[in-house]
């Protein structure tokens, strides 16, 4: 005869109860307790047993309820056409699922539905109805291939990331659980770093920022458009950077930005881009604001971080070199630094990069330190442009 776990548990409780009552009877006899004291002892024992029994039953009920809820959520996922439309694309290879062509028939409401599903799971976790390990087996893969998809990040999550607090907080708890358990995170090359999550960079997005209209500029009789870059430009930024790196005879001239650094600066700093006639990104520049970070060059110049504005990097597509784009970005940096109330703009240049060095010097920068070891041991000169603070 088979006995299920609940029946066995109840038999154990009855056995423990009998043992406690017998012990109380022996104690009452051994110490010659009066009738009133004996009744009190038995009442206390009964109350204790009842409390334990209720606690166990509540726990069992909570486990059953949690399992039922997760099963219902799983069934809902598979029955919902909006969720399955998104999931069918996410299941493709990383290269295909990150392509905009694959997402052309997906509506924002489909993405919103997928987000809402996991926001509901976060509520179960936050209210201690379900643990991460309860969610992981059923939903872990579906969660991470969504939030770690580059197209989803750049076109849906990041532009209004402050609206997805629950998604990012669930991500932080889930990623930590998987790292401690030694479980791989799907599409980890696009994962949000612990620093990103701990710093809550996602609370800072461009959704409520007042962005100036794109500016038309003429360089060597060619029309260009200059504007501030956003998260939807990440793929273009990486493409231009890769093309520039591929054309370098000397790799030490340029230290490329990581995707993590690009994300951080899109949240906390400013990136500007110049676009050619056909709308292709010709060049971009990244300025690190007056904030406390290792990427601020203030420490190298013996300045406080809140006084230093850093011209971090400028990259031109090889097809658009020779149009004076770096000088255009230097002028933009001067304007941005003045608005930020900085005392100086700082930049680093490889001493072998005579073209870039000449551009900075022609705009009023001076070399204040030489032979600095930066960016994984590369030699750099430190330049400064003094600002007249009103």
Buried (B, 14 or more C-beta within 10 A) or exposed (E): EEEEEEEEBBEEBEEEBEEBBEEBBEEBEEEEBEEEEBEEBBEEBBEEBEEBBEEBBEEEEEEEEBEEBBEEBEEEBEEBEBBEBBBEBBEBEBEEBBBEEBBEEBEEEBBEBBBBBBBEBBEBBEEEBBEBEBBBEBBBBBBBBBBBBBBBBBBBBBBBBBEBBBBBBBBBBBBEBBEEEEEEBBBEEBBBBEEBBEBBBBEBBBEEEEEEEEEEBEBEEEEBBBBBBBBBBBBBBBBBBEBBBEEEEEEBBBBBBEBEBBBBBBBBBBBBBBBBEEEEBBBBBBBBBBBEBEBBBBEBBEBEBBBBBBBBBBBBBEEBBEBEBBBBBBEBBBEBBBEBEBBBBBBBBBBEBEEBBEBBEEBEBEBBBEEBEBBEEBBBBBBBBEBEEE
